[in-house]
Amino acid sequence: MQLFLILCLIAAMIATVVALIRGIVTFLQTSEAELHGDGPSESSIKSNKMMQARILFQAVAVLIAVLLLVSVGGS
């Protein structure tokens, strides 16, 4: 069970880093025209979605870490 939780934790951490990098790259690709346009641009919406995904993956990683610590502490 602990090996499964460790593998899930590693996967969640990798997903967090990937979402972070994709969000930053999308944010950096925002052009000057998009900054002064009307309403949110497609790249800013995508960047926002990637950052929301990063927060979700971080929450999952924290929950898995808590489960792992509880399982180790109980045995």
Summary of the structure (lengths in Angstrom):
residues: 75
radius of gyration: 17.2
end to end distance: 11.8
largest distance: 58.6
contacts: 184
relative contact order: 0.18
helix: 85%
strand: 0%
